[in-house]
Amino acid sequence: MSMSIIINSDEAWITKSGIFECVVEETRELFKDNEQNCVNKIYEPLDDFQQYIYLSHVDEECFNLFYNYCMKATDNFPDSERGKIPDKEYLPVILGNWSILLRMM
């Protein structure tokens, strides 16, 4: 199954559900308690059982928070709990997809 992050009206990052989960859930975990309004805006479709999140409707502050946490999550992923689940041979695939998303944003 494919899932996506809709970046704006012209761009979307589409990937397999396992990779998507690693990216969006590792990123979600980095948001602080006082940033939950951004989390709610960004993750609302996913939390409502959709197969995407979208960034095009959030303000610049929320977008930048997501981007910065996404970068940080990428760096931390190999040492995270989720990063230990897949075989090590799949880490480059996950991180490669993640870097494509970051470049698109």
N, CA, C and O atoms as a Tinker XYZ file with bonds, in Angstrom:
   420  protein
     1  N      0.846000   -1.168000    0.000000    73     2
     2  CA     0.000000    0.000000    0.000000    64     1     3
     3  C      0.898000    1.241000    0.000000    63     2     4     5
     4  O      1.913000    1.286000    0.696000    81     3
     5  N      0.512000    2.237000   -0.785000    73     3     6
     6  CA     1.250000    3.496000   -0.849000    64     5     7
     7  C      0.599000    4.536000    0.046000    63     6     8     9
     8  O     -0.617000    4.561000    0.231000    81     7
     9  N      1.445000    5.386000    0.590000    73     7    10
    10  CA     0.980000    6.500000    1.419000    64     9    11
    11  C      1.755000    7.735000    0.973000    63    10    12    13
    12  O      2.795000    7.616000    0.325000    81    11
    13  N      1.251000    8.924000    1.317000    73    11    14
    14  CA     1.908000   10.118000    0.796000    64    13    15
    15  C      1.898000   11.280000    1.778000    63    14    16    17
    16  O      1.093000   11.355000    2.707000    81    15
    17  N      2.827000   12.170000    1.523000    73    15    18
    18  CA     2.870000   13.480000    2.170000    64    17    19
    19  C      2.659000   14.483000    1.051000    63    18    20    21
    20  O      3.476000   14.596000    0.137000    81    19
    21  N      1.562000   15.203000    1.134000    73    19    22
    22  CA     1.262000   16.221000    0.139000    64    21    23
    23  C      1.943000   17.507000    0.604000    63    22    24    25
    24  O      1.584000   18.086000    1.629000    81    23
    25  N      2.919000   17.930000   -0.164000    73    23    26
    26  CA     3.740000   19.078000    0.223000    64    25    27
    27  C      3.081000   20.384000   -0.189000    63    26    28    29
    28  O      3.021000   21.330000    0.596000    81    27
    29  N      2.594000   20.436000   -1.400000    73    27    30
    30  CA     1.853000   21.602000   -1.891000    64    29    31
    31  C      0.971000   21.126000   -3.044000    63    30    32    33
    32  O      0.882000   19.927000   -3.307000    81    31
    33  N      0.333000   22.049000   -3.717000    73    31    34
    34  CA    -0.610000   21.638000   -4.764000    64    33    35
    35  C      0.074000   20.985000   -5.965000    63    34    36    37
    36  O     -0.599000   20.380000   -6.799000    81    35
    37  N      1.395000   21.096000   -6.064000    73    35    38
    38  CA     2.123000   20.527000   -7.197000    64    37    39
    39  C      3.004000   19.332000   -6.849000    63    38    40    41
    40  O      3.460000   18.628000   -7.750000    81    39
    41  N      3.256000   19.087000   -5.565000    73    39    42
    42  CA     4.216000   18.052000   -5.189000    64    41    43
    43  C      3.687000   17.172000   -4.069000    63    42    44    45
    44  O      3.062000   17.637000   -3.116000    81    43
    45  N      3.961000   15.897000   -4.219000    73    43    46
    46  CA     3.654000   14.926000   -3.175000    64    45    47
    47  C      4.736000   13.859000   -3.163000    63    46    48    49
    48  O      5.257000   13.474000   -4.210000    81    47
    49  N      5.063000   13.393000   -1.987000    73    47    50
    50  CA     6.021000   12.314000   -1.813000    64    49    51
    51  C      5.203000   11.061000   -1.545000    63    50    52    53
    52  O      4.429000   11.017000   -0.589000    81    51
    53  N      5.368000   10.046000   -2.379000    73    51    54
    54  CA     4.597000    8.816000   -2.271000    64    53    55
    55  C      5.564000    7.667000   -2.041000    63    54    56    57
    56  O      6.565000    7.530000   -2.743000    81    55
    57  N      5.249000    6.842000   -1.048000    73    55    58
    58  CA     6.128000    5.730000   -0.724000    64    57    59
    59  C      5.319000    4.583000   -0.126000    63    58    60    61
    60  O      4.116000    4.712000    0.100000    81    59
    61  N      5.967000    3.498000    0.119000    73    59    62
    62  CA     5.333000    2.332000    0.743000    64    61    63
    63  C      4.963000    2.658000    2.191000    63    62    64    65
    64  O      5.594000    3.504000    2.825000    81    63
    65  N      3.949000    1.988000    2.700000    73    63    66
    66  CA     3.430000    2.300000    4.032000    64    65    67
    67  C      4.470000    2.117000    5.139000    63    66    68    69
    68  O      4.487000    2.893000    6.094000    81    67
    69  N      5.329000    1.117000    5.029000    73    67    70
    70  CA     6.342000    0.905000    6.064000    64    69    71
    71  C      7.335000    2.050000    6.152000    63    70    72    73
    72  O      7.685000    2.491000    7.246000    81    71
    73  N      7.785000    2.528000    5.014000    73    71    74
    74  CA     8.711000    3.663000    4.981000    64    73    75
    75  C      8.001000    4.918000    5.460000    63    74    76    77
    76  O      8.553000    5.686000    6.247000    81    75
    77  N      6.777000    5.127000    4.988000    73    75    78
    78  CA     5.975000    6.277000    5.401000    64    77    79
    79  C      5.844000    6.302000    6.925000    63    78    80    81
    80  O      6.045000    7.344000    7.549000    81    79
    81  N      5.511000    5.164000    7.518000    73    79    82
    82  CA     5.341000    5.112000    8.970000    64    81    83
    83  C      6.628000    5.489000    9.684000    63    82    84    85
    84  O      6.598000    6.250000   10.651000    81    83
    85  N      7.749000    4.972000    9.226000    73    83    86
    86  CA     9.032000    5.321000    9.853000    64    85    87
    87  C      9.234000    6.828000    9.829000    63    86    88    89
    88  O      9.584000    7.420000   10.850000    81    87
    89  N      9.021000    7.449000    8.688000    73    87    90
    90  CA     9.266000    8.884000    8.533000    64    89    91
    91  C      8.298000    9.706000    9.382000    63    90    92    93
    92  O      8.730000   10.530000   10.188000    81    91
    93  N      7.007000    9.492000    9.210000    73    91    94
    94  CA     6.048000   10.383000    9.872000    64    93    95
    95  C      5.952000   10.134000   11.370000    63    94    96    97
    96  O      5.746000   11.078000   12.133000    81    95
    97  N      6.095000    8.899000   11.805000    73    95    98
    98  CA     5.978000    8.642000   13.239000    64    97    99
    99  C      7.249000    9.010000   13.994000    63    98   100   101
   100  O      7.175000    9.492000   15.124000    81    99
   101  N      8.399000    8.793000   13.394000    73    99   102
   102  CA     9.640000    9.266000   14.030000    64   101   103
   103  C      9.627000   10.786000   14.141000    63   102   104   105
   104  O     10.078000   11.346000   15.141000    81   103
   105  N      9.110000   11.450000   13.112000    73   103   106
   106  CA     9.025000   12.909000   13.129000    64   105   107
   107  C      8.013000   13.367000   14.170000    63   106   108   109
   108  O      8.284000   14.303000   14.922000    81   107
   109  N      6.868000   12.732000   14.225000    73   107   110
   110  CA     5.814000   13.114000   15.172000    64   109   111
   111  C      6.324000   13.081000   16.611000    63   110   112   113
   112  O      5.990000   13.951000   17.415000    81   111
   113  N      7.122000   12.088000   16.922000    73   111   114
   114  CA     7.608000   11.921000   18.297000    64   113   115
   115  C      8.483000   13.076000   18.768000    63   114   116   117
   116  O      8.667000   13.247000   19.973000    81   115
   117  N      9.017000   13.860000   17.866000    73   115   118
   118  CA     9.906000   14.956000   18.244000    64   117   119
   119  C      9.162000   16.249000   18.593000    63   118   120   121
   120  O      9.741000   17.151000   19.200000    81   119
   121  N      7.898000   16.342000   18.218000    73   119   122
   122  CA     7.130000   17.550000   18.555000    64   121   123
   123  C      6.967000   17.638000   20.069000    63   122   124   125
   124  O      6.744000   16.634000   20.745000    81   123
   125  N      7.082000   18.834000   20.574000    73   123   126
   126  CA     6.947000   19.086000   22.010000    64   125   127
   127  C      5.473000   19.270000   22.380000    63   126   128   129
   128  O      4.625000   19.481000   21.513000    81   127
   129  N      5.189000   19.188000   23.654000    73   127   130
   130  CA     3.806000   19.331000   24.129000    64   129   131
   131  C      3.166000   20.632000   23.667000    63   130   132   133
   132  O      1.990000   20.652000   23.303000    81   131
   133  N      3.932000   21.716000   23.680000    73   131   134
   134  CA     3.367000   23.014000   23.296000    64   133   135
   135  C      3.242000   23.196000   21.782000    63   134   136   137
   136  O      2.831000   24.259000   21.318000    81   135
   137  N      3.594000   22.170000   21.015000    73   135   138
   138  CA     3.501000   22.219000   19.558000    64   137   139
   139  C      2.407000   21.277000   19.017000    63   138   140   141
   140  O      2.355000   21.001000   17.818000    81   139
   141  N      1.558000   20.801000   19.894000    73   139   142
   142  CA     0.546000   19.822000   19.495000    64   141   143
   143  C     -0.485000   20.396000   18.530000    63   142   144   145
   144  O     -1.112000   19.643000   17.785000    81   143
   145  N     -0.671000   21.707000   18.526000    73   143   146
   146  CA    -1.580000   22.307000   17.553000    64   145   147
   147  C     -1.077000   22.027000   16.132000    63   146   148   149
   148  O     -1.864000   21.705000   15.242000    81   147
   149  N      0.229000   22.153000   15.928000    73   147   150
   150  CA     0.818000   21.835000   14.618000    64   149   151
   151  C      0.660000   20.351000   14.307000    63   150   152   153
   152  O      0.315000   19.981000   13.185000    81   151
   153  N      0.908000   19.520000   15.282000    73   151   154
   154  CA     0.765000   18.078000   15.080000    64   153   155
   155  C     -0.659000   17.762000   14.635000    63   154   156   157
   156  O     -0.868000   17.000000   13.691000    81   155
   157  N     -1.622000   18.345000   15.311000    73   155   158
   158  CA    -3.021000   18.084000   14.974000    64   157   159
   159  C     -3.341000   18.517000   13.551000    63   158   160   161
   160  O     -4.041000   17.805000   12.831000    81   159
   161  N     -2.840000   19.671000   13.141000    73   159   162
   162  CA    -3.100000   20.159000   11.783000    64   161   163
   163  C     -2.448000   19.263000   10.729000    63   162   164   165
   164  O     -3.070000   18.919000    9.724000    81   163
   165  N     -1.207000   18.895000   10.966000    73   163   166
   166  CA    -0.453000   18.111000    9.986000    64   165   167
   167  C     -0.963000   16.672000    9.908000    63   166   168   169
   168  O     -1.147000   16.133000    8.817000    81   167
   169  N     -1.189000   16.060000   11.058000    73   167   170
   170  CA    -1.484000   14.635000   11.112000    64   169   171
   171  C     -2.977000   14.306000   11.111000    63   170   172   173
   172  O     -3.341000   13.132000   11.176000    81   171
   173  N     -3.843000   15.306000   11.039000    73   171   174
   174  CA    -5.279000   15.058000   11.110000    64   173   175
   175  C     -5.772000   13.999000   10.119000    63   174   176   177
   176  O     -6.486000   13.084000   10.530000    81   175
   177  N     -5.420000   14.086000    8.825000    73   175   178
   178  CA    -5.918000   13.055000    7.897000    64   177   179
   179  C     -5.451000   11.644000    8.280000    63   178   180   181
   180  O     -6.225000   10.689000    8.229000    81   179
   181  N     -4.201000   11.531000    8.657000    73   179   182
   182  CA    -3.654000   10.226000    9.027000    64   181   183
   183  C     -4.366000    9.690000   10.261000    63   182   184   185
   184  O     -4.697000    8.506000   10.326000    81   183
   185  N     -4.599000   10.549000   11.227000    73   183   186
   186  CA    -5.285000   10.136000   12.446000    64   185   187
   187  C     -6.754000    9.802000   12.193000    63   186   188   189
   188  O     -7.387000    9.119000   12.997000    81   187
   189  N     -7.291000   10.284000   11.078000    73   187   190
   190  CA    -8.658000    9.951000   10.663000    64   189   191
   191  C     -8.661000    8.785000    9.666000    63   190   192   193
   192  O     -9.604000    8.617000    8.894000    81   191
   193  N     -7.591000    7.988000    9.697000    73   191   194
   194  CA    -7.483000    6.759000    8.910000    64   193   195
   195  C     -7.351000    6.985000    7.405000    63   194   196   197
   196  O     -7.739000    6.132000    6.608000    81   195
   197  N     -6.803000    8.135000    7.022000    73   195   198
   198  CA    -6.472000    8.368000    5.622000    64   197   199
   199  C     -5.052000    7.862000    5.387000    63   198   200   201
   200  O     -4.369000    7.471000    6.334000    81   199
   201  N     -4.608000    7.866000    4.152000    73   199   202
   202  CA    -3.284000    7.354000    3.814000    64   201   203
   203  C     -2.331000    8.475000    3.434000    63   202   204   205
   204  O     -1.462000    8.298000    2.580000    81   203
   205  N     -2.492000    9.619000    4.063000    73   203   206
   206  CA    -1.644000   10.759000    3.745000    64   205   207
   207  C     -1.662000   11.762000    4.888000    63   206   208   209
   208  O     -2.522000   11.738000    5.769000    81   207
   209  N     -0.687000   12.629000    4.832000    73   207   210
   210  CA    -0.725000   13.871000    5.599000    64   209   211
   211  C     -0.475000   14.979000    4.591000    63   210   212   213
   212  O      0.057000   14.734000    3.509000    81   211
   213  N     -0.854000   16.180000    4.942000    73   211   214
   214  CA    -0.544000   17.249000    4.012000    64   213   215
   215  C     -0.048000   18.481000    4.730000    63   214   216   217
   216  O     -0.468000   18.808000    5.840000    81   215
   217  N      0.865000   19.149000    4.049000    73   215   218
   218  CA     1.555000   20.305000    4.610000    64   217   219
   219  C      1.114000   21.607000    3.967000    63   218   220   221
   220  O      1.444000   22.686000    4.460000    81   219
   221  N      0.380000   21.518000    2.885000    73   219   222
   222  CA     0.048000   22.725000    2.126000    64   221   223
   223  C     -0.895000   23.667000    2.853000    63   222   224   225
   224  O     -0.973000   24.844000    2.501000    81   223
   225  N     -1.603000   23.191000    3.841000    73   223   226
   226  CA    -2.571000   24.043000    4.527000    64   225   227
   227  C     -2.062000   24.567000    5.872000    63   226   228   229
   228  O     -2.765000   25.320000    6.547000    81   227
   229  N     -0.851000   24.177000    6.265000    73   227   230
   230  CA    -0.334000   24.646000    7.549000    64   229   231
   231  C      0.470000   25.920000    7.352000    63   230   232   233
   232  O      0.965000   26.200000    6.260000    81   231
   233  N      0.591000   26.682000    8.424000    73   231   234
   234  CA     1.348000   27.926000    8.323000    64   233   235
   235  C      2.849000   27.630000    8.270000    63   234   236   237
   236  O      3.284000   26.496000    8.468000    81   235
   237  N      3.606000   28.657000    8.003000    73   235   238
   238  CA     5.055000   28.523000    7.823000    64   237   239
   239  C      5.725000   27.946000    9.063000    63   238   240   241
   240  O      6.647000   27.138000    8.952000    81   239
   241  N      5.271000   28.351000   10.231000    73   239   242
   242  CA     5.872000   27.859000   11.468000    64   241   243
   243  C      5.697000   26.344000   11.602000    63   242   244   245
   244  O      6.656000   25.638000   11.917000    81   243
   245  N      4.496000   25.844000   11.368000    73   243   246
   246  CA     4.244000   24.398000   11.447000    64   245   247
   247  C      5.035000   23.647000   10.375000    63   246   248   249
   248  O      5.614000   22.594000   10.643000    81   247
   249  N      5.054000   24.190000    9.181000    73   247   250
   250  CA     5.813000   23.555000    8.102000    64   249   251
   251  C      7.287000   23.447000    8.490000    63   250   252   253
   252  O      7.900000   22.390000    8.336000    81   251
   253  N      7.846000   24.537000    8.989000    73   251   254
   254  CA     9.264000   24.534000    9.355000    64   253   255
   255  C      9.546000   23.593000   10.524000    63   254   256   257
   256  O     10.588000   22.938000   10.557000    81   255
   257  N      8.622000   23.522000   11.484000    73   255   258
   258  CA     8.794000   22.569000   12.580000    64   257   259
   259  C      8.837000   21.140000   12.036000    63   258   260   261
   260  O      9.709000   20.350000   12.397000    81   259
   261  N      7.881000   20.825000   11.164000    73   259   262
   262  CA     7.850000   19.483000   10.587000    64   261   263
   263  C      9.153000   19.204000    9.836000    63   262   264   265
   264  O      9.749000   18.140000   10.003000    81   263
   265  N      9.589000   20.140000    9.021000    73   263   266
   266  CA    10.811000   19.952000    8.251000    64   265   267
   267  C     12.013000   19.734000    9.168000    63   266   268   269
   268  O     12.788000   18.800000    8.965000    81   267
   269  N     12.169000   20.588000   10.169000    73   267   270
   270  CA    13.315000   20.476000   11.073000    64   269   271
   271  C     13.285000   19.168000   11.868000    63   270   272   273
   272  O     14.320000   18.528000   12.052000    81   271
   273  N     12.104000   18.777000   12.336000    73   271   274
   274  CA    12.001000   17.510000   13.063000    64   273   275
   275  C     12.197000   16.324000   12.131000    63   274   276   277
   276  O     12.733000   15.293000   12.538000    81   275
   277  N     11.773000   16.463000   10.913000    73   275   278
   278  CA    11.981000   15.401000    9.932000    64   277   279
   279  C     13.477000   15.201000    9.683000    63   278   280   281
   280  O     13.948000   14.068000    9.592000    81   279
   281  N     14.214000   16.298000    9.575000    73   279   282
   282  CA    15.675000   16.208000    9.411000    64   281   283
   283  C     16.312000   15.536000   10.620000    63   282   284   285
   284  O     17.157000   14.652000   10.482000    81   283
   285  N     15.896000   15.968000   11.804000    73   283   286
   286  CA    16.451000   15.406000   13.038000    64   285   287
   287  C     16.104000   13.922000   13.153000    63   286   288   289
   288  O     16.949000   13.114000   13.539000    81   287
   289  N     14.874000   13.565000   12.822000    73   287   290
   290  CA    14.456000   12.166000   12.886000    64   289   291
   291  C     15.267000   11.310000   11.926000    63   290   292   293
   292  O     15.603000   10.168000   12.242000    81   291
   293  N     15.584000   11.854000   10.758000    73   291   294
   294  CA    16.414000   11.138000    9.790000    64   293   295
   295  C     17.768000   10.811000   10.397000    63   294   296   297
   296  O     18.246000    9.680000   10.311000    81   295
   297  N     18.375000   11.811000   11.008000    73   295   298
   298  CA    19.694000   11.608000   11.612000    64   297   299
   299  C     19.653000   10.578000   12.733000    63   298   300   301
   300  O     20.591000    9.799000   12.903000    81   299
   301  N     18.564000   10.577000   13.498000    73   299   302
   302  CA    18.462000    9.698000   14.663000    64   301   303
   303  C     17.900000    8.313000   14.339000    63   302   304   305
   304  O     17.970000    7.404000   15.166000    81   303
   305  N     17.348000    8.155000   13.144000    73   303   306
   306  CA    16.615000    6.935000   12.830000    64   305   307
   307  C     17.410000    5.641000   13.024000    63   306   308   309
   308  O     16.883000    4.709000   13.632000    81   307
   309  N     18.630000    5.538000   12.547000    73   307   310
   310  CA    19.329000    4.254000   12.698000    64   309   311
   311  C     19.466000    3.800000   14.158000    63   310   312   313
   312  O     19.564000    2.601000   14.422000    81   311
   313  N     19.472000    4.733000   15.094000    73   311   314
   314  CA    19.610000    4.388000   16.510000    64   313   315
   315  C     18.280000    4.346000   17.250000    63   314   316   317
   316  O     18.243000    4.047000   18.444000    81   315
   317  N     17.183000    4.643000   16.548000    73   315   318
   318  CA    15.865000    4.663000   17.189000    64   317   319
   319  C     15.303000    3.242000   17.300000    63   318   320   321
   320  O     15.836000    2.298000   16.717000    81   319
   321  N     14.220000    3.116000   18.058000    73   319   322
   322  CA    13.564000    1.814000   18.187000    64   321   323
   323  C     13.070000    1.308000   16.832000    63   322   324   325
   324  O     13.254000    0.135000   16.508000    81   323
   325  N     12.444000    2.183000   16.036000    73   323   326
   326  CA    11.974000    1.775000   14.710000    64   325   327
   327  C     13.141000    1.435000   13.793000    63   326   328   329
   328  O     13.038000    0.544000   12.950000    81   327
   329  N     14.232000    2.136000   13.957000    73   327   330
   330  CA    15.400000    1.895000   13.124000    64   329   331
   331  C     16.052000    0.549000   13.385000    63   330   332   333
   332  O     16.804000    0.045000   12.551000    81   331
   333  N     15.767000   -0.027000   14.533000    73   331   334
   334  CA    16.329000   -1.339000   14.869000    64   333   335
   335  C     15.454000   -2.483000   14.375000    63   334   336   337
   336  O     15.887000   -3.635000   14.381000    81   335
   337  N     14.235000   -2.185000   13.950000    73   335   338
   338  CA    13.301000   -3.232000   13.525000    64   337   339
   339  C     13.683000   -3.836000   12.173000    63   338   340   341
   340  O     13.798000   -5.056000   12.065000    81   339
   341  N     13.884000   -3.007000   11.130000    73   339   342
   342  CA    14.193000   -3.637000    9.831000    64   341   343
   343  C     15.609000   -4.196000    9.798000    63   342   344   345
   344  O     16.479000   -3.778000   10.562000    81   343
   345  N     15.818000   -5.142000    8.901000    73   343   346
   346  CA    17.174000   -5.624000    8.681000    64   345   347
   347  C     18.030000   -4.440000    8.257000    63   346   348   349
   348  O     17.552000   -3.535000    7.572000    81   347
   349  N     19.272000   -4.445000    8.657000    73   347   350
   350  CA    20.182000   -3.332000    8.361000    64   349   351
   351  C     20.293000   -3.053000    6.864000    63   350   352   353
   352  O     20.598000   -1.927000    6.471000    81   351
   353  N     20.051000   -4.054000    6.026000    73   351   354
   354  CA    20.145000   -3.844000    4.585000    64   353   355
   355  C     19.046000   -2.917000    4.066000    63   354   356   357
   356  O     19.175000   -2.356000    2.978000    81   355
   357  N     17.966000   -2.751000    4.834000    73   355   358
   358  CA    16.863000   -1.883000    4.405000    64   357   359
   359  C     17.031000   -0.435000    4.867000    63   358   360   361
   360  O     16.341000    0.455000    4.369000    81   359
   361  N     17.928000   -0.194000    5.802000    73   359   362
   362  CA    18.136000    1.186000    6.282000    64   361   363
   363  C     18.479000    2.149000    5.153000    63   362   364   365
   364  O     17.916000    3.243000    5.123000    81   363
   365  N     19.372000    1.806000    4.220000    73   363   366
   366  CA    19.653000    2.739000    3.117000    64   365   367
   367  C     18.423000    3.052000    2.270000    63   366   368   369
   368  O     18.288000    4.168000    1.769000    81   367
   369  N     17.535000    2.092000    2.106000    73   367   370
   370  CA    16.314000    2.325000    1.333000    64   369   371
   371  C     15.420000    3.321000    2.060000    63   370   372   373
   372  O     14.908000    4.262000    1.453000    81   371
   373  N     15.236000    3.114000    3.357000    73   371   374
   374  CA    14.401000    4.019000    4.157000    64   373   375
   375  C     15.002000    5.414000    4.173000    63   374   376   377
   376  O     14.303000    6.398000    3.930000    81   375
   377  N     16.290000    5.503000    4.459000    73   375   378
   378  CA    16.948000    6.810000    4.539000    64   377   379
   379  C     17.015000    7.492000    3.174000    63   378   380   381
   380  O     16.942000    8.718000    3.094000    81   379
   381  N     17.152000    6.718000    2.108000    73   379   382
   382  CA    17.155000    7.288000    0.761000    64   381   383
   383  C     15.816000    7.910000    0.412000    63   382   384   385
   384  O     15.764000    9.001000   -0.156000    81   383
   385  N     14.728000    7.220000    0.751000    73   383   386
   386  CA    13.396000    7.772000    0.534000    64   385   387
   387  C     13.195000    9.030000    1.368000    63   386   388   389
   388  O     12.612000   10.008000    0.901000    81   387
   389  N     13.675000    8.997000    2.589000    73   387   390
   390  CA    13.552000   10.134000    3.496000    64   389   391
   391  C     14.278000   11.349000    2.932000    63   390   392   393
   392  O     13.769000   12.467000    3.008000    81   391
   393  N     15.462000   11.138000    2.368000    73   391   394
   394  CA    16.225000   12.264000    1.816000    64   393   395
   395  C     15.510000   12.868000    0.606000    63   394   396   397
   396  O     15.599000   14.073000    0.371000    81   395
   397  N     14.807000   12.042000   -0.158000    73   395   398
   398  CA    14.023000   12.563000   -1.284000    64   397   399
   399  C     12.942000   13.495000   -0.764000    63   398   400   401
   400  O     12.740000   14.581000   -1.307000    81   399
   401  N     12.248000   13.075000    0.287000    73   399   402
   402  CA    11.221000   13.931000    0.894000    64   401   403
   403  C     11.808000   15.257000    1.352000    63   402   404   405
   404  O     11.240000   16.314000    1.075000    81   403
   405  N     12.923000   15.216000    2.040000    73   403   406
   406  CA    13.542000   16.453000    2.545000    64   405   407
   407  C     13.923000   17.385000    1.401000    63   406   408   409
   408  O     13.749000   18.599000    1.511000    81   407
   409  N     14.438000   16.839000    0.314000    73   407   410
   410  CA    14.782000   17.679000   -0.836000    64   409   411
   411  C     13.522000   18.299000   -1.454000    63   410   412   413
   412  O     13.541000   19.451000   -1.889000    81   411
   413  N     12.445000   17.540000   -1.490000    73   411   414
   414  CA    11.205000   18.054000   -2.059000    64   413   415
   415  C     10.633000   19.204000   -1.227000    63   414   416   417
   416  O     10.068000   20.158000   -1.764000    81   415
   417  N     10.789000   19.094000    0.079000    73   415   418
   418  CA    10.258000   20.142000    0.960000    64   417   419
   419  C     11.089000   21.412000    0.843000    63   418   420
   420  O     10.795000   22.405000    1.509000    81   419
